[in-house]
Amino acid sequence: MEYAKYISVMLASMLKFIGGPLAGLALQLTWIETAICTLGGMMVSVLLVVFAHSALDRLRQRYRKTPPKLFSKRTRFAVKVWRRSGITGIALLTPLLLTPLGGTALAVSFRVSPIRIILAMLISGAFWGLVFTVLVYQLPALL
């Protein structure tokens, strides 16, 4: 059943972007199917975070026991990326360093409009999806 394979790749890339190409290779999908499903998984998680952010934020604040740290290595890095390149930098780093959920939550926390977040993540996900998929599929041939 091909749909189960597609959903598996999408679920893997929703949690960690590189998981999509690895799952596609393991499930013996073609590289183009894997790239499309990887992008689809990332975009599902982006849409979930963008449209459910306010509810998730209220839930998180309700159960938070200690106030959040204002200055940590992670927040300093996020502000540095934001000041240098805005939503473009966050979107480009999301598949590399952040998860699709984390990168989108970061963009939402900087109060970027949902349309700009979705468009930037779509372009970044398409680019990195192709790059990661081709690398994962070609790496065994190079070794």
Secondary structure, 3 states (H helix, E strand, C coil): CHHHHHHHHHHHHHHCCCHHHHHHHHCCCCHHHHHHHHHHHHHHHHHHHHHHHHHHHHHHHHHCCCCCCCCCHHHHHHHHHHHHHHHHHHHHHCCCCCCHHHHHHHHHHCCCCHHHHHHHHHHHHHHHHHHHHHHHHHHHHHC
